[in-house]
Amino acid sequence: METKPKNLTVVDLFSGCGGLSLGIQNAGFDVIAGFDNWELAINVYQQNFKHQAFLIDLSNLQGQFDIIKRFNPDIIAGGPPCQDFSSAGKRDENLGRADLTISFAEIVAFVKPRFFIMENVDRFVKSTKYQEAKKIFQSANYGLSEKILRASLCGVPQSRKRFFWIGELDGEDKKIEPYLENNLASEPMTIRQYFNSIGKALNVDHYYRHPRSYQRRGVFSVDEPSPTVRGVNRPISKTYQPHPGDSALVSSNVRPLTTIERSYIQTFPDNFLFQGSKTALEQLIGNAVPVKLAEYVARCLARYIEDSDVNVSLEDVRLEQVDKSFIQLSLIDV
């Protein structure tokens, strides 16, 4: 997919350090602003992008969305914090972060961009906030397309699954879903394949990723996709017991991946600047939308826009021809 969007502008809400922004930008869109409520995330974002980034609590605007509307974006993108829906979180929609999804929907409904792109965990579709947000989008007359994507089929060496919503103002439901479905890879991307593709060497064949419970495996091969990169990266626990699913026994040849290796698995390029404490950077990286996953979705949208614009142009030509024929017939009748 080599489509280049025609100067469509994008603002990124809940931008974090910029994984979604970078992927959308790589697909050819013009990202013009980022917004987040974490100062470290905004600082990292500003080091890596030329456009403005704003430190602001989007849940506290109380309907005053002019700070976003003044950019007059063609597209609003965003990944509202997902911990309240995720399998790693407490799955309590009343904790407060889930309301940020409603904030996102209200901002879209107020600004009325041509499109929106929203990312969340796959469990989001089972939540009441999904239904609430859907009603807001529908009331604002957005046609909705949605898809749960496996990152490993979108150029990311990670088994992460994420829900994507794409809305088109005055559009039709499900219209963009075939684009999201038809361009997936036939085989999942492994860590080794990805590192080879970017010219990076790994000195391990197996690595440790601390499990949420010892009912789960903790040792993985680089010849498979990584499990979801989380916001923590712990050393090998002295109490860890071998798991039947482990790809190898814990030994001196097995170690946790480094912070920079985890950023590569999130498909950040090696020239992306990260500054901050190790703990904070692990969280920034784990919270980010994988760059290549965002790029995949943005390229699918770009292809849809290109196809839609071509169809509109052809229809305009047909209408123009009909108008000329009508004029000629009118002159003959006279």
TARA-V708201 format. One record per backbone hydrogen bond with DSSP energy under -0.5 kcal/mol. NH is the residue of the N-H (numbers start at 1). CO is the residue of the C=O. Records with the same first field share a line. If there is no record, write none. Layout:
# TARA-V708201
NH->CO + CO
This chain:
# TARA-V708201
5->3 + 27
7->5
10->30
11->75
12->33
13->11 + 77
14->35
15->12 + 35
18->15
22->18
23->19
24->20
25->21
26->22
27->23
28->25
29->24
30->8
31->29
32->10
33->10
34->52
35->12
36->54
39->37
42->38
43->39
44->40
45->41
46->42
47->43
48->44 + 45
49->45
52->32
54->34
56->36 + 54
58->56
60->57
61->58
64->61
65->63
68->65
69->65
70->66
71->68
72->69
74->9
75->9
76->115
77->11 + 75
78->117
79->13
85->82
86->82
89->86
91->83
93->91
95->92
96->93
99->96
100->97
101->98
102->98
103->99
104->100
105->101
106->102
107->103
108->104
109->105
110->106
111->107
112->108
114->74
115->74
116->167
117->76
118->165
119->78
120->163
122->161
124->121
125->122
126->123
127->124
131->127
132->128
133->129
134->130
135->131
136->132
137->133
138->134
139->135
140->136
141->138
142->137
143->141 + 168
145->166
147->164
149->147 + 162
151->149 + 160
152->158
153->150
154->151
156->151
158->156
159->226
162->149
163->120
164->147
165->118
166->145
167->116
168->143
169->114
170->141
171->168
174->144
175->172
177->174
178->174
179->176
180->176
181->177
182->178
183->179
184->181
185->153
189->152
191->224
192->222
194->190
195->191
196->192
197->193
198->194
199->196
200->195
207->220
208->255
209->218
216->213
220->207
222->205
224->221
226->157
230->228
240->237
246->243
247->219
254->251
255->206
257->208
262->258
263->259
264->260
265->261
266->262
267->264
268->263
272->269
281->277
282->278
283->279
284->280
285->281
286->282
287->283
288->284 + 285
291->266
294->290
295->291
296->292
297->293
298->294
299->295
300->296
301->297
302->298
303->299
304->300
305->301
306->302
307->303
308->304
309->305
310->306
311->307
312->308
313->309
314->310
315->311
316->312
317->313
318->314
319->315
320->316
321->317
322->318
323->319
324->320
325->321
326->322
327->323
328->324
329->325
330->326
331->327
332->328
333->329
334->330
